[in-house]
């Protein structure tokens, strides 16, 4: 429903946005019945009076301090926007509101977007992946960070997002593919930085 609200915030839902939503449902390996339910929720979210702030508060109270679940939820919203094309200002503003409601700050949200874009580039066969600046941003370090600081940031992120660890902490099995893609993005950013530092 949140995905539906973000898609509709500027007054219309494009075919690309619908395709992106269905693609995400497919990637989560939902059953046909679950897809039907997800489509119903997406449609509910498109309604003008949808109480997104209240729903995000409900979600936050349900997941509590489960940052991994909150982050995975926001990643899915970002992925839907990135796949469907350019993110419009109204959508970006609402996405920021959703992230804040789940205690994800502006910097972390930007980091999520960089990693989502990198994984989509790789999935589409674009070899360039992310720029060096984006790679640093993805790891949450500055370009003048020491090699040790870069490595620590990389290990911390891999520890936070490793699918096996997330499942052990209660992440639904259907979201493990999101986590796997995330770890690939983190690894690619780290490898990119290491390669550049060797040159």
C-alpha positions in Angstrom: 0.0 0.0 0.0 2.9 2.4 0.7 4.3 1.6 -2.7 0.9 2.4 -4.2 0.8 5.7 -2.4 4.3 6.8 -3.4 3.5 5.8 -7.0 0.3 7.9 -7.0 1.5 10.9 -5.0 1.8 13.1 -8.1 -1.7 12.2 -9.4 -1.1 9.2 -11.7 0.5 5.8 -11.7 2.4 5.0 -14.9 2.7 1.6 -16.6 6.3 1.6 -15.6 5.4 1.9 -12.0 2.9 -0.9 -12.2 5.5 -3.1 -14.0 8.1 -2.2 -11.3 5.6 -3.2 -8.5 4.8 -6.5 -10.2 8.5 -7.2 -10.8 9.2 -6.7 -7.1 6.4 -9.1 -6.2 7.9 -11.6 -8.6 11.4 -11.2 -7.1 10.0 -11.8 -3.7 8.7 -15.2 -5.0 5.1 -14.5 -3.8 2.5 -17.1 -4.6 -0.3 -16.2 -7.0 -2.6 -15.7 -4.0 0.0 -13.4 -2.3 0.4 -11.4 -5.5 -3.4 -10.9 -5.6 -3.3 -9.6 -2.0 -0.3 -7.4 -2.8 -2.1 -5.9 -5.8 -5.1 -5.2 -3.6 -2.9 -3.4 -1.1 -1.2 -1.4 -3.9 -4.6 -0.3 -5.1 -5.7 0.7 -1.6 -2.5 2.8 -1.3 -3.4 4.7 -4.5 -6.5 6.1 -2.9 -6.4 9.8 -2.2 -7.2 9.6 1.5 -4.7 6.8 2.3 -3.3 7.5 5.8 0.4 6.8 5.0 1.8 8.5 8.1 -0.5 6.4 10.4 0.4 3.2 8.5 4.2 3.9 8.8 3.7 4.6 12.5 1.9 1.2 12.8 4.6 -0.5 10.9 7.3 1.0 13.1 5.5 0.0 16.3 5.1 -3.5 14.9 8.8 -4.0 13.9 10.2 -1.9 16.7 14.0 -1.6 16.5 14.4 -4.1 13.7 16.5 -1.9 11.6 17.1 -4.7 9.1 13.4 -5.0 8.4 12.9 -1.2 8.2 15.8 -0.9 5.9 14.6 -3.8 3.7 11.2 -2.2 3.5 12.7 1.2 2.4 15.0 -0.6 -0.1 11.9 -2.2 -1.7 10.3 1.3 -2.1 13.5 2.7 -3.6 13.8 -0.2 -6.0 10.2 0.3 -7.2 11.0 4.0 -7.9 14.3 3.5 -9.5 13.1 0.7 -11.8 10.1 2.7 -12.9 12.3 5.6 -14.1 13.2 9.1 -12.8 12.1 9.7 -9.2 9.9 12.8 -9.2 10.2 15.4 -6.4 6.8 14.5 -4.9 7.8 10.9 -4.7 11.2 11.6 -3.2 9.6 13.8 -0.6 7.2 11.1 0.4 9.9 8.5 0.3 11.9 10.6 2.7 8.9 10.9 5.0 8.5 7.1 5.0 12.2 6.6 5.8 12.1 9.1 8.6 9.0 7.4 10.1 11.1 4.2 10.2 14.1 6.1 11.7 16.1 6.0 8.6 17.9 9.3 8.0 18.7 11.2 4.9 22.2 9.9 4.5 21.2 6.3 5.0 18.4 6.8 2.5 20.9 8.2 -0.1 23.2 5.2 0.6 20.3 2.8 -0.1 19.5 4.5 -3.4 23.2 4.3 -4.5 23.2 0.5 -3.7 19.9 -0.1 -5.4 21.0 1.7 -8.6 24.3 -0.3 -8.6 22.5 -3.6 -8.3 20.1 -2.7 -11.1 23.0 -1.6 -13.3 24.6 -5.0 -12.8 21.4 -6.9 -13.3 20.8 -5.0 -16.6 24.3 -5.9 -17.8 25.8 -2.4 -17.4 29.4 -3.0 -16.5 30.2 0.4 -15.1 28.2 -0.2 -11.9 28.7 2.8 -9.7 31.1 5.7 -9.8 33.9 5.9 -7.2 32.0 8.7 -5.4 28.9 6.5 -5.2 31.0 3.5 -4.0 32.3 5.6 -1.0 28.8 6.8 -0.4 27.5 3.2 -0.5 29.9 2.2 2.2 29.2 5.3 4.2 32.8 6.6 4.2 34.5 9.7 2.9 37.0 9.4 0.0 39.8 10.4 2.5 39.1 7.4 4.8 42.0 5.1 5.5 42.1 1.6 4.0 41.4 0.3 7.4 38.3 2.5 7.8 37.0 1.4 4.4 37.5 -2.2 5.4 35.8 -1.8 8.7 32.8 -0.1 7.0 32.6 -2.9 4.5 32.7 -5.6 7.1 30.1 -3.8 9.2 27.7 -3.5 6.3 28.2 -7.1 5.2 27.5 -8.2 8.8 24.3 -6.1 8.9 23.0 -7.3 5.5 24.1 -10.9 5.2 21.0 -12.9 4.2 21.7 -15.8 6.6 22.1 -13.5 9.6 19.0 -11.5 8.6 16.9 -14.7 8.4 18.2 -15.8 11.8 17.0 -12.5 13.1 13.5 -13.0 11.7 13.6 -11.5 8.2 11.0 -13.3 6.1 12.4 -15.8 3.6 10.7 -13.8 0.8 13.0 -10.9 1.4 16.3 -12.8 1.3 16.7 -12.0 -2.4 16.7 -8.3 -1.5 19.4 -9.0 1.1 21.4 -11.0 -1.4 21.3 -8.2 -3.9 22.3 -5.8 -1.2 25.4 -7.7 -0.2 26.4 -7.9 -3.9 26.1 -4.1 -4.1 28.2 -3.6 -1.0 30.8 -6.1 -2.2 31.0 -4.3 -5.6 31.4 -0.9 -4.0 34.2 -2.2 -1.8 36.0 -4.0 -4.7 35.7 -0.8 -6.8 37.3 1.3 -4.1 40.1 -1.3 -3.5 40.8 -1.4 -7.3 41.0 2.3 -7.5 43.4 2.5 -4.5 45.7 0.0 -6.1 46.1 2.2 -9.2 
